[in-house]
Amino acid sequence: MFKTIRNAWSIPDLRKKILFTLLIIVLFRVGSVIPVPFLDMQALSEAMKPLTQVGAEGADSFLAYMNTMSGGALANATIFAMGITPYINSSIIMQLLCVAIPPLERLSKEGEDGRKKIATITRYVTVILGLVQGTAFFFYLKASGIVKTESVSMLFAAIVIILCFTAGTALIMWLGEQINKKGIGNGISMLLFAGIIARLPYTVDILVTYFRGGLAEGASRAVLFTIPIWVVLFLAVIWIITFMQDAERRLPVQYAKKVVGRKMYGGQSTHLPIKVTLGGVMPIIFASSILSIPSTITMFWEPEAGGFWAGFFEALSPTGWLYSVLYFLLILMFAYFYTAIQYNPIEMANNLKQNNGTIPGIRPGRPTADFIAKILSRITLIGALFLALIAILPIVYSSATNLQGLSMGGTSVIIIVGVALDTVKQLESQMMMRHYKGFLD
C-alpha cells in the first residue's frame, strides 16, 4: 500500500488529487472543532463526559457510536456534529425507494441523466434528515441545560443552532462531492475514514490509562493481560477483514463461438466474480440504525426505575444482552435483504443467455438463474456471519473484560480497511491508465 502511494506521488496529476483530498480532509477536521453559538461549553463538557472520559458510565451508548462516526464532533456540538450520517441514511432510503417505486427504478436505469436526478433527490433528502436530526439534538441539548438564552430568545437560539447543524450536514455532503470530482477515492467514505481515524489517539489514550491503572498499587492486574489480548485481536480482525474484502466466488462462464461473415467471435472462457461481502458494511449500518431507536427514545424520556420499560430499554441498550442478540440477527437479515435488492439472478442469467454465455454443466435460462441464486444464498450466509461476528466481538469482549469506552469497534475497523483498500485500488488503476502504451508508442 505504501509503495503504491509513493509511486502515485511521483505522478503530477495524482499528486494534485492526493493533495486536494488531504485539503478537504483538513477542512473537515477544522469544521469538527468549531462549536455552534449559544451553548454553555462547561455544561456541555459535563453532559458529554460519558463520551470523553475513560470508563465513564454510558460510554458505550448510542451517542458514543454517533460521536465516533463524526470524529468527536458530536461531543463538542460543533457545526459538523451530525457527521455524514444523514447522507448515509439518505442514500440507503433512495436505494430502497428505487426498488419499491417503479418511477424511481426507471429513473435509475436511464443512464447518467437518471443518476444525476437521483443524486439531486438524495441531496434534498440529506438536508431534510439533517434538519430533523439537528432538531432532535437541539432538544437534547436544551433538556440537558446546555443552551444559553441570556441575551437572546430561546426561539432565536433554536433557529440558529438547528440551522448550523443542518448547514454543517450540507457542507460535509458538498466536501464529499468535491473529493469525488477532483480527488482520490469515494468522498463520503474518505470523510468517514478521517473521522474514525481521528478517534484513534483517543482509543490509545484509553488503553494507556487502563494499563497505568493496572500497574497501580492494589489495582487488579487482570487488565495487564486483557489489553495485549485486545491489541492482538485488533490486528487479527484487520487481517481477517482484509482477506474477506478480496474474497470472491468465481463462477466459470463459457461463451459459444459465433461466425459473422468470415470472422469467428466468442469461444473464450471467463468467470463471473461474486464477492463474499456483497453488501459491504451496509447490513451493519441498517442494523445499527434500527437498534438506535430505543437509545434515542431514552435521550428524551427516562422510564421509571425498576419498571417494565426500564428493564426493556436496559436490555436494548448497547451493553444489554437483547441488543447483542438482535444485532446479530438483524445483520444476517439485512445482508440477505441488501443482496436481494442489489443482485437479480434472473437478470444475470438472461444477460448470459443473450451474450451466448453458459455456466458449464448448467442449462441456460431458469436453471442458470436457480444455480446463481443458490450460490448467492450460500455466499451471503458466509459474508453475513463474518459481518455479524466482527460487529459483536467488541461488545462481547468489553462485557467479558470490563474494558469500556474503546471506540474502535468492528464497524469502524471494517470501514477503515475497506476505504483504505478501495483507495489503493483506485490509485493503482489510475497509474495503470497513465502508463498504458497505445499503438502509437
C-alpha positions in Angstrom: 0.0 0.0 0.0 2.8 2.5 0.9 4.6 1.6 -2.3 1.5 2.4 -4.3 1.1 5.7 -2.6 4.8 6.6 -3.1 4.5 5.7 -6.8 1.3 7.7 -7.2 3.0 10.7 -5.5 5.6 10.8 -8.3 2.9 11.4 -10.9 2.0 15.1 -11.0 -1.8 14.6 -11.8 -2.2 12.1 -9.0 -0.1 14.2 -6.6 -2.6 17.1 -7.2 -5.5 14.8 -6.5 -3.9 13.5 -3.3 -3.2 17.0 -2.1 -6.7 18.1 -2.9 -8.1 15.2 -0.9 -5.9 16.0 2.1 -7.0 19.6 1.9 -10.7 18.6 2.0 -9.9 16.3 5.0 -8.2 19.2 6.8 -11.2 21.4 6.2 -13.5 18.7 7.5 -11.4 18.4 10.7 -11.4 22.2 11.2 -15.2 22.2 11.0 -15.3 19.4 13.5 -13.8 21.7 16.2 -15.9 24.9 15.6 -18.8 24.9 18.1 -22.1 26.4 17.3 -23.2 29.5 19.2 -25.4 29.9 22.3 -24.0 26.8 24.1 -22.6 26.6 27.6 -19.3 24.8 26.9 -18.8 23.9 30.6 -22.2 22.4 30.9 -21.6 20.6 27.5 -18.4 19.2 28.8 -20.2 17.8 31.9 -23.0 16.3 29.8 -20.6 14.7 27.4 -18.3 13.1 30.0 -19.6 9.6 29.2 -18.3 10.2 25.6 -14.9 11.7 26.5 -13.8 10.1 29.8 -12.3 6.6 30.2 -14.6 4.1 31.8 -17.4 6.7 32.3 -20.9 5.3 32.7 -22.7 5.1 29.4 -19.5 5.3 27.3 -20.9 2.6 25.0 -24.2 4.4 24.4 -25.7 5.3 21.0 -24.2 8.8 21.4 -20.8 7.3 21.7 -21.3 5.5 18.4 -22.5 8.7 16.8 -19.6 10.6 18.3 -17.2 8.0 16.7 -18.8 8.3 13.3 -18.5 12.2 13.5 -14.8 12.1 14.6 -15.6 13.5 18.0 -17.6 16.5 16.7 -20.8 15.4 18.4 -19.3 15.6 21.9 -18.2 19.2 21.2 -21.5 20.2 19.5 -19.7 21.6 16.5 -21.1 22.6 13.1 -20.2 19.1 11.9 -21.8 17.3 14.9 -24.3 15.4 12.7 -21.4 14.0 10.7 -22.2 12.2 7.4 -24.9 10.0 9.0 -27.8 12.0 7.3 -26.2 11.4 3.9 -25.7 7.7 4.5 -29.3 7.3 5.7 -30.5 9.3 2.6 -28.5 7.1 0.3 -30.0 4.0 1.9 -33.5 5.4 1.7 -33.0 6.2 -2.0 -31.7 2.7 -2.7 -34.8 1.2 -1.1 -37.1 3.5 -2.9 -35.5 2.8 -6.3 -36.6 -0.8 -5.7 -40.0 -0.2 -4.3 -41.2 2.7 -6.5 -41.3 2.0 -10.3 -40.7 5.6 -11.5 -37.5 5.8 -9.4 -36.5 2.4 -10.7 -36.9 3.5 -14.3 -35.0 6.7 -13.5 -32.1 4.7 -12.1 -31.9 2.8 -15.4 -31.8 5.9 -17.6 -28.0 6.2 -17.5 -26.0 9.3 -16.5 -29.0 11.7 -16.5 -31.1 9.4 -14.3 -28.3 9.0 -11.8 -27.8 12.8 -11.7 -31.5 13.3 -10.9 -31.4 10.6 -8.2 -28.3 12.3 -6.7 -30.1 15.6 -6.6 -33.1 14.0 -4.8 -30.6 12.3 -2.4 -29.1 15.8 -1.6 -32.6 17.2 -0.7 -33.4 14.2 1.5 -30.0 14.6 3.2 -30.8 18.2 4.1 -34.2 17.2 5.4 -32.7 14.4 7.5 -30.0 16.8 8.8 -32.7 19.2 9.8 -34.7 16.5 11.7 -31.6 15.1 13.4 -30.3 18.6 14.2 -33.7 19.5 15.8 -33.6 16.3 17.9 -30.1 17.1 19.1 -31.1 20.6 19.9 -33.9 19.4 22.2 -31.4 17.0 23.8 -29.0 19.9 24.5 -31.9 22.1 25.8 -33.1 19.3 28.1 -29.5 19.0 29.5 -29.3 22.7 30.3 -26.6 23.4 27.7 -28.4 26.1 25.6 -27.7 29.7 26.8 -30.5 32.2 26.3 -29.3 35.1 28.4 -29.1 37.7 25.6 -31.4 36.2 23.0 -34.8 34.4 23.0 -35.0 30.6 23.0 -36.7 30.7 19.6 -33.8 32.6 18.0 -31.2 30.4 19.6 -33.1 27.3 18.5 -33.2 28.5 14.9 -29.5 29.4 14.8 -28.4 26.2 16.4 -30.5 23.9 14.2 -29.6 25.8 11.0 -25.9 25.5 12.0 -26.2 21.7 12.3 -28.1 21.5 9.1 -25.7 23.7 7.2 -22.8 21.5 8.5 -24.5 18.4 7.1 -24.9 20.1 3.7 -21.3 21.3 3.8 -20.0 17.8 4.6 -22.0 16.4 1.6 -20.5 19.1 -0.6 -17.0 18.4 0.6 -17.5 14.7 -0.2 -18.7 15.5 -3.7 -15.6 17.7 -4.3 -13.4 14.7 -3.5 -15.4 12.6 -6.0 -14.8 15.2 -8.7 -11.2 16.3 -8.1 -9.7 13.9 -5.5 -9.0 10.3 -4.9 -11.5 7.7 -3.6 -15.1 8.0 -2.6 -15.7 11.4 -0.9 -18.1 10.4 1.8 -16.1 7.2 2.6 -12.9 9.3 2.9 -14.6 11.7 5.3 -16.0 8.9 7.4 -12.5 7.3 7.3 -10.9 10.6 8.5 -13.4 10.9 11.3 -12.8 7.4 12.6 -9.0 7.8 12.3 -9.3 11.0 14.3 -10.6 8.9 17.3 -7.6 6.6 17.2 -5.5 8.7 19.6 -8.5 8.6 22.0 -8.5 4.8 21.9 -4.7 4.7 22.5 -5.2 7.1 25.5 -7.9 4.7 26.9 -5.5 1.7 26.6 -2.7 3.7 28.3 -5.0 4.8 31.1 -6.2 1.2 31.7 -2.6 -0.1 31.6 -1.4 2.5 34.2 -4.4 1.7 36.3 -3.4 -2.0 36.2 0.2 -1.1 37.3 -1.1 1.0 40.3 -0.7 -0.5 43.7 -3.7 -2.5 44.9 -5.3 -2.5 41.4 -6.5 -5.6 39.6 -3.6 -7.0 37.4 -6.1 -8.7 35.1 -6.2 -5.6 32.9 -2.4 -6.1 32.1 -3.4 -9.3 30.2 -6.6 -8.1 28.7 -5.0 -5.1 26.9 -2.4 -7.1 25.0 -5.2 -9.6 24.1 -7.2 -6.7 22.7 -4.3 -5.5 20.6 -3.8 -9.0 19.2 -7.5 -9.3 18.4 -7.5 -5.9 16.8 -4.6 -6.9 14.5 -6.2 -10.3 13.8 -9.5 -8.6 12.9 -7.7 -6.3 10.5 -6.1 -9.2 8.7 -9.4 -11.2 8.5 -11.3 -8.1 7.2 -8.5 -7.5 4.6 -8.8 -11.2 3.5 -12.6 -11.2 3.3 -12.8 -7.9 1.4 -11.0 -9.5 -1.5 -12.6 -13.0 -1.2 -14.9 -14.0 -4.0 -16.5 -17.0 -5.6 -15.8 -17.2 -9.3 -18.4 -18.9 -11.4 -16.9 -20.3 -14.7 -18.6 -18.9 -17.9 -18.1 -20.3 -21.4 -19.1 -18.2 -24.4 -20.2 -20.0 -27.6 -18.5 -19.5 -30.9 -20.3 -17.4 -33.4 -19.5 -16.8 -37.1 -20.2 -13.4 -38.5 -19.2 -13.2 -42.2 -15.7 -14.6 -42.4 -14.9 -13.9 -38.8 -15.5 -16.1 -35.7 -16.3 -14.4 -32.4 -16.6 -15.8 -28.9 -15.4 -19.1 -27.7 -13.4 -17.7 -24.8 -13.7 -18.9 -21.2 -14.0 -16.4 -18.3 -15.6 -16.2 -14.9 -18.4 -14.3 -13.1 -17.0 -13.0 -9.8 -19.3 -12.9 -6.7 -17.8 -11.2 -3.7 -18.3 -12.8 -0.3 -19.1 -9.4 1.4 -21.7 -8.4 -1.2 -23.3 -5.7 1.0 -20.1 -4.4 2.5 -20.8 -2.6 5.8 -24.4 -1.7 4.8 -26.0 -4.5 6.8 -24.3 -3.3 9.9 -25.4 0.3 9.3 -29.0 -0.9 8.7 -29.0 -2.9 11.9 -27.4 -0.1 13.9 -30.0 2.4 12.6 -32.9 0.2 13.7 -31.4 -0.6 17.2 -30.6 3.1 17.8 -34.3 3.9 18.1 -34.6 2.7 21.8 -31.5 4.6 22.8 -32.8 7.7 21.0 -36.1 7.4 22.9 -34.3 7.3 26.3 -32.5 10.5 25.4 -35.8 12.3 25.8 -37.8 10.1 28.2 -36.4 8.3 31.2 -38.6 5.4 32.3 -39.3 4.8 36.0 -36.5 2.7 37.6 -37.5 -0.9 38.3 -40.4 -0.8 35.9 -41.1 -2.9 32.8 -39.9 -0.2 30.4 -36.7 0.5 32.4 -35.8 -3.2 32.1 -36.9 -3.3 28.4 -34.7 -0.3 27.4 -31.8 -1.6 29.6 -31.9 -4.9 27.6 -31.9 -2.9 24.4 -29.0 -0.7 25.4 -25.7 -1.3 23.6 -24.5 -3.2 26.6 -27.6 -5.3 27.0 -27.9 -9.0 26.1 -31.0 -8.5 23.9 -29.2 -5.8 21.9 -26.4 -8.2 21.0 -28.9 -11.0 20.0 -31.0 -8.7 17.9 -27.9 -7.0 16.4 -26.6 -10.4 15.3 -29.9 -11.5 13.8 -30.6 -8.1 12.1 -27.2 -8.1 10.4 -28.0 -11.6 8.9 -31.4 -10.4 7.8 -30.2 -7.2 6.2 -27.3 -8.9 4.5 -29.8 -11.1 2.6 -32.1 -8.1 2.1 -29.4 -5.9 0.6 -28.1 -8.7 -1.6 -31.7 -9.3 -2.9 -32.2 -5.7 -3.9 -28.7 -5.4 -5.5 -28.4 -8.7 -7.4 -31.1 -10.3 -9.6 -30.2 -13.9 -10.5 -32.9 -13.9 -13.3 -31.4 -10.8 -14.9 -27.9 -12.2 -14.6 -29.0 -15.4 -16.3 -30.8 -13.5 -19.1 -27.7 -11.4 -19.7 -25.5 -14.5 -20.0 -28.1 -16.1 -22.4 -28.3 -13.0 -24.6 -24.5 -13.0 -24.9 -24.3 -16.7 -25.7 -22.7 -17.4 -22.3 -23.4 -20.5 -20.2 -22.1 -21.9 -17.0 -20.6 -25.4 -17.7 -23.0 -28.2 -16.7 -26.0 -25.8 -16.2 -28.6 -25.2 -18.9 -29.3 -21.6 -19.9 -32.4 -19.8 -18.6 -34.2 -20.8 -15.5 -31.7 -23.5 -14.4 -28.9 -20.9 -14.6 -30.9 -18.4 -12.5 -31.6 -21.0 -9.9 -28.0 -22.0 -9.7 -26.8 -18.4 -9.3 -29.5 -17.8 -6.6 -28.2 -20.9 -4.8 -24.6 -19.7 -4.9 -25.7 -16.2 -3.8 -27.5 -17.6 -0.8 -24.5 -19.6 0.3 -22.1 -16.7 -0.2 -24.4 -14.2 1.5 -24.6 -16.5 4.6 -20.8 -16.6 4.9 -20.5 -12.9 4.4 -23.3 -12.2 6.9 -21.8 -14.4 9.6 -18.5 -12.7 9.1 -20.0 -9.2 9.5 -22.1 -10.3 12.5 -19.2 -11.8 14.3 -17.0 -8.8 13.6 -19.7 -6.4 14.9 -20.5 -8.5 18.0 -16.9 -9.2 19.0 -16.1 -5.8 20.6 -19.4 -5.9 22.6 -18.7 -9.4 23.9 -15.0 -8.6 24.7 -16.0 -5.3 26.6 -18.5 -7.2 28.6 -16.1 -10.0 29.5 -13.1 -7.8 30.3 -14.9 -4.6 31.5 -12.8 -2.5 29.1 -15.3 0.2 28.4 -15.0 3.2 26.1 -13.0 1.7 23.3 -14.3 3.5 20.2 -12.6 1.3 17.6 -15.3 -1.3 17.2 -15.8 -3.8 14.5 -17.8 -1.4 12.3 -15.1 1.2 12.4 -12.4 -1.3 11.5 -14.4 -2.6 8.5 -14.9 0.9 7.3 -11.2 1.8 7.7 -9.9 -1.3 6.0 -12.5 -1.1 3.2 -11.8 2.6 2.4 -8.0 2.0 2.5 -8.2 -0.9 0.1 -10.6 0.8 -2.3 -8.4 3.9 -2.3 -5.3 1.9 -3.1 -7.1 0.1 -5.9 -8.2 3.4 -7.4 -4.6 4.7 -7.3 -3.4 1.5 -8.9 -6.0 1.7 -11.7 -5.2 5.4 -12.4 -1.5 4.7 -12.5 -2.1 1.8 -14.9 -4.1 4.1 -17.2 -1.3 6.7 -17.2 1.3 4.1 -18.0 -0.7 2.3 -20.7 1.2 2.3 -24.1 -1.0 2.8 -27.1 -0.4 1.7 -30.7 1.4 4.9 -31.4 4.2 4.2 -28.9 
